[in-house]
């Protein structure tokens, strides 16, 4: 452990550089700067009008967009219970946007917020940010500022009792209450039974002059088809403006000096389905839209009308409409086809292609993907303990990898340099080192001593050189007697001992990688098993199962195994690479020992004095005679008996 700590300290700079480089490589493009540090969470909303989204190509301009918040895209537990800490900002993360809340239920995890987008472009993606998580924040709703001045009436029908209240600055509240309906497509709505009518006031802002430009829009869910059912009517003397359904086919008719003119849809609308019915009138033309599609048009103008209007029937006695209604909006301008399409997709029951949520961020922003962020938030205490242990193992492995890589590179460099010097030295083996200095007979330059000094080959050579030098000092007749077989064996033993010690040094701390390879996956698996047990225990305690409660727990449990593999896989690669390099070095050292001992045996062989020729002949005769006696018939048996 002490050696590990020393290694960590010695390589702290290298480790820091490695972590910084790795972090920079993994870091995605960062989000924009955090708008205000008092808010602890935010989410990015993307409004998509491209062909892959809402597919709107006509100009849109300023439009109120309905933002639906739910537990899947918004952390209600971090926002205030009434949503008063919510703020919306434009894509530059600097410009506040005007908004108002129609519904906010933190218990059910549902919210409906209308946000004014000043300029929504067609065929493009527009980003917004919603901030929340500030317990000290006060409400910042601006219902009147959510709509432009030309919008003279907006009824959300969210009142539980009493007449509908106008959200705009004009105060055009309903004169009587309708039949509330909690099952509307956007929050609350009203139920139209064909008899109960809701009266609109005859205010100055709702007074229409002859040829008035206007846009009238209402979300409608029609009941069974009926002939001539009037949904909205306004009559003033001989002039009239009527919207309704004739056997399920939508129509709009105007009556003025030129008589009655009518625009009719092309097909009946299916019963029990919500649709946005819009009428856009400009000078000389009235267009009828169903959702985003224009289904009828007539060359006519709005007549002068200043009287009260009626929703749900007709003051002239025509049958009233039966069904549901929500979100009535009247504006004194003719909205463009692009704006009508944007309203239709925004208010539709499925606006997922138009409106999407990206990263949910905490504490001043996060570069983590939203999926990973959800997983990390779901990890239990025991899971964090396991991940903490694995993190320590990962740090130790990284430090060891950096240190071992640097060491092996230095050793490889020293070995290459030593081998070049030894090739020069082997031609004159009298220049062996006789002291502790790195000289190799003066062949090593001053700037090369440090590099060669770390070479295991040099260390083995130095041991052999020192052994020979020792014998040259002890034995006075060394020059003539040379190295005996026993001396060569002793020298080889010393060099082999140094070889083993050098290998042990090179393999030092490799056991840490081995333990990480074998142990990290099992530690991670332990965390996963405990996490799965906790998840199922929570399911049993709650008595209910849904994907939103199960998936984060299971994902966070699997995170422990993933983390364990993240420790083991790099350690496995590094371990095998290091082992391969060390094996090659071991082979080089063994070859060098053999080469060195062989050269020393040849260079320092004992000198044999030549015998006189007569003595040599006698010796040869004796050897021949002895060999002949051994192979004489019966000699072998006799020798065996003896």
PELIN-V331054 format. One record per backbone hydrogen bond with DSSP energy under -1.0 kcal/mol. CO is the residue of the C=O (numbers start at 1). NH is the residue of the N-H. If there is no record, write none. Layout:
co	nh
CO	NH
CO	NH
//
This chain:
co	nh
1	5
2	6
3	7
4	8
5	9
6	10
7	11
9	12
11	15
12	16
13	17
14	18
15	19
16	20
17	21
18	22
19	23
20	24
21	25
22	26
23	27
36	39
40	363
41	132
42	361
43	130
44	358
45	128
46	356
47	126
48	54
49	56
49	123
50	53
50	55
56	123
61	120
63	117
65	115
67	113
69	111
70	73
70	74
74	76
75	78
80	83
83	86
87	131
88	97
89	129
90	93
95	90
98	116
99	142
100	114
103	112
105	109
105	110
110	105
111	69
112	102
112	103
113	67
114	100
115	65
117	63
120	61
124	49
126	47
128	45
129	89
130	43
131	87
132	41
133	40
134	137
148	151
150	332
153	330
154	167
155	328
164	174
171	173
179	191
181	189
189	181
190	325
192	323
198	311
199	175
201	203
204	207
208	305
209	212
214	281
215	331
216	279
217	329
218	277
219	326
220	275
221	324
222	272
226	247
229	245
230	321
231	312
232	243
233	310
234	241
236	239
239	236
240	255
241	234
242	253
243	231
243	232
244	251
245	229
246	249
248	269
249	246
250	265
251	244
252	263
253	242
254	261
255	240
256	259
259	256
261	254
263	252
275	220
276	291
277	218
278	289
279	216
280	287
281	214
282	285
285	282
286	298
287	280
288	295
288	296
289	278
290	293
293	290
296	288
298	286
298	300
302	211
305	208
309	200
310	233
311	198
314	317
319	230
321	194
322	223
323	192
324	221
325	190
326	219
328	155
329	217
330	152
330	153
331	215
336	340
337	341
338	342
339	343
340	344
341	345
342	346
343	347
351	355
354	48
356	46
359	44
361	42
369	373
370	374
371	375
372	376
373	377
374	378
380	384
381	385
382	386
383	387
384	388
385	389
386	390
387	391
388	392
389	393
390	394
391	395
392	396
393	397
394	398
395	399
396	400
397	401
398	402
399	403
400	404
401	405
402	406
403	407
404	408
405	409
406	410
407	411
408	412
409	413
410	414
411	415
412	416
413	417
414	418
415	419
416	420
417	421
418	422
419	423
421	425
422	426
425	428
428	431
437	439
439	444
440	443
445	448
448	452
449	453
452	455
455	459
456	460
457	461
458	462
459	463
460	464
461	465
462	466
463	467
464	468
465	469
466	470
467	471
468	472
469	473
470	474
471	475
475	478
477	481
478	482
480	607
484	488
485	489
486	490
487	491
488	492
489	493
490	494
491	495
492	496
493	497
494	498
495	499
496	500
497	501
498	502
499	503
500	504
501	505
502	506
503	507
505	508
507	510
509	512
510	514
511	515
512	516
513	517
514	518
515	519
516	520
519	523
520	524
521	525
522	526
523	527
524	528
525	529
526	530
527	531
528	532
529	533
530	534
531	535
532	536
533	537
534	538
535	539
536	540
537	541
538	542
539	543
546	549
546	550
547	551
550	554
551	555
552	556
553	557
554	558
555	559
558	562
559	563
560	564
561	565
562	566
563	567
564	568
565	569
567	571
568	572
569	573
570	574
571	575
572	576
573	577
574	578
575	579
576	580
577	581
578	582
579	583
580	584
581	585
582	586
583	587
584	588
585	589
586	590
587	591
588	592
589	593
590	594
591	595
592	596
593	597
594	598
595	599
596	600
597	601
598	602
599	603
600	604
604	483
612	616
613	617
614	618
615	619
616	620
617	621
618	622
619	623
620	624
621	625
622	626
623	627
624	628
625	629
626	630
627	631
632	635
634	638
635	639
636	640
637	641
638	642
//
